[in-house]
């Protein structure tokens, strides 16, 4: 079953008086339970594609189907509700959007912290955590509402190699053991190798797809 289907997706932005086409008829399929790495140079359109998959933006043309729904046809309000149910963003706080009461939120937080190995850090402030621990907290925040899809934009960009590999191993474990569909944008080939499949985007088009090593 497909978790994500992008068909002939087009997206442009205004830059002053100029219109810049970022995606030029992008086609992309992501299977349910897959760990996909989207790679490409700066300005290739990979983050734009991730934002469309996560329902953070609307395409100018084409269709975006995620978790069985044509999200390009949803209103902004309906899209916000859909995101809260289905998408986990590493740097967002989706728990507050779920409508859960305080006790339920606390239970979800406890489970999420346990999944990322931080049960003993629940009362620590961010400045009391290492960079790797802060990123684990970010992943826990993305998991609290038990989303269908986890999206990550350069999740290890500011971390040293050892810590980055720990975070990527955690994402891999969530994919393999918890069955989470994970889509990660990265420019780092070593990071991409943790995924089960890699796709390469350049100038708004899918130019290559390969299984991870």
Protein Blocks (a to p, Z undefined) as FASTA:
>chain_A
ZZbdcehiacdddehjbccdfbgoiacdddehiacddeddehilmmmmmmmmnopaccfb
dcddeehiafklpcfklmmmmmmmmpccfkbcfklmnopafklmmmmmmmmmmmnopmmm
mmpcfklpcfklmmmmmmmmmmmnopabdcdehkllmpcfklmmmmmmmmmmmmmmnopa
cddddfbfklmmmpmbdcddeehiafbdcddZZ
